Amino acid sequence: MGKYKGFAGAGMNQNKNVSNVIKQAQKMQEEMEKVQSELEGKTVEASAGGGAVNVVVSGKKELVSIDIKPEAVDPEDVETLQDLIMVAVNEGIKKADEMMTEGMEQVTGGINIPGLF
């Protein structure tokens, strides 16, 4: 039994290390949830057509507002206006994604953890 003595101590030390890792992961998760909540309340702006269409998108990727300049409205060319709106909204969603990614990277130190955000 004496030759297994070292293993018992190593097991206890390993359990302590695992416990510390779990505590650190829980703390990181709490920080990430806090940052995510804060970022969901923030907004980003995007535009298309040289400012003809401006949108505001929240961190939740929801369209908050849209502003269309009168000169962008041409009844003879609805397709261009539709394209401008689509470009502006897609750019706003992209910026919201980037904002969330950057915020999470500050918490994780740049480690990409799949499924977290």
C-alpha distance (Angstrom), angle and dihedral (degrees) to the residues before:
residue distance angle dihedral
M1 . . .
G2 3.81 . .
K3 3.78 93.3 .
Y4 3.87 91.0 61.8
K5 3.79 94.7 52.6
G6 3.81 94.3 98.1
F7 3.78 92.2 54.9
A8 3.81 94.1 59.2
G9 3.80 91.9 56.4
A10 3.78 91.8 45.7
G11 3.79 90.7 52.7
M12 3.79 92.4 53.3
N13 3.78 90.9 48.1
Q14 3.79 90.3 48.9
N15 3.81 91.0 51.1
K16 3.81 89.4 52.5
N17 3.81 90.6 50.5
V18 3.80 91.5 49.2
S19 3.80 89.5 49.4
N20 3.81 90.5 51.8
V21 3.81 91.4 49.1
I22 3.81 90.3 50.6
K23 3.82 91.2 49.8
Q24 3.80 91.0 49.2
A25 3.80 91.2 48.7
Q26 3.81 91.2 49.9
K27 3.81 90.6 49.6
M28 3.82 90.7 49.1
Q29 3.80 90.5 49.1
E30 3.82 90.9 51.7
E31 3.80 90.7 49.3
M32 3.80 91.4 47.9
E33 3.80 91.6 50.4
K34 3.81 90.0 50.2
V35 3.82 92.7 49.1
Q36 3.80 91.7 44.9
S37 3.80 91.0 51.6
E38 3.80 91.3 49.3
L39 3.81 92.8 47.6
E40 3.80 92.9 47.8
G41 3.81 86.8 61.7
K42 3.80 93.2 52.2
T43 3.78 125.8 83.1
V44 3.78 138.2 -145.7
E45 3.79 128.6 -154.9
A46 3.77 129.2 -139.4
S47 3.78 134.8 173.3
A48 3.78 142.5 -169.7
G49 3.75 135.8 -161.2
G50 3.77 94.5 33.8
G51 3.81 91.7 -57.5
A52 3.81 96.2 -40.1
V53 3.81 88.4 123.9
N54 3.80 121.2 30.1
V55 3.80 125.5 -178.6
V56 3.77 136.8 -175.5
V57 3.81 117.7 -149.9
S58 3.81 126.1 -171.5
G59 3.78 126.0 -133.6
K60 3.81 85.5 -102.9
K61 3.82 86.4 64.2
E62 3.78 91.7 -112.7
L63 3.79 121.3 142.2
V64 3.80 104.5 -115.1
S65 3.79 99.5 178.1
I66 3.76 142.9 -9.8
D67 3.79 127.9 -157.4
I68 3.79 120.8 -166.4
K69 3.79 118.7 -171.2
P70 3.83 113.5 -132.3
E71 3.79 91.9 -122.0
A72 3.84 88.7 61.5
V73 3.80 90.5 62.4
D74 3.78 110.0 87.8
P75 3.81 113.8 161.2
E76 3.80 88.5 -156.0
D77 3.83 92.3 55.6
V78 3.80 109.6 39.1
E79 3.81 91.4 148.0
T80 3.81 92.8 66.7
L81 3.79 91.5 51.6
Q82 3.80 90.2 48.9
D83 3.80 90.2 51.0
L84 3.81 91.8 49.2
I85 3.79 91.2 51.1
M86 3.79 91.9 48.2
V87 3.82 92.7 48.6
A88 3.80 92.8 48.1
V89 3.82 94.2 47.3
N90 3.81 93.1 46.4
E91 3.81 90.6 48.9
G92 3.81 89.6 49.5
I93 3.81 91.5 51.9
K94 3.82 90.1 47.9
K95 3.81 90.7 51.6
A96 3.83 90.8 48.4
D97 3.82 89.2 52.2
E98 3.81 91.0 49.1
M99 3.82 91.0 48.6
M100 3.81 90.6 52.5
T101 3.81 93.2 45.4
E102 3.81 92.6 49.9
G103 3.80 91.1 48.0
M104 3.79 92.6 50.5
E105 3.82 91.9 46.1
Q106 3.81 88.5 58.5
V107 3.81 88.9 58.6
T108 3.81 98.0 40.4
G109 3.78 96.4 39.2
G110 3.79 90.4 -120.4
I111 3.80 95.7 -54.3
N112 3.80 108.6 143.6
I113 3.79 107.6 -137.0
P114 3.82 108.0 -173.4
G115 3.78 115.4 -126.4
L116 3.79 95.9 16.6
F117 3.79 97.9 100.0
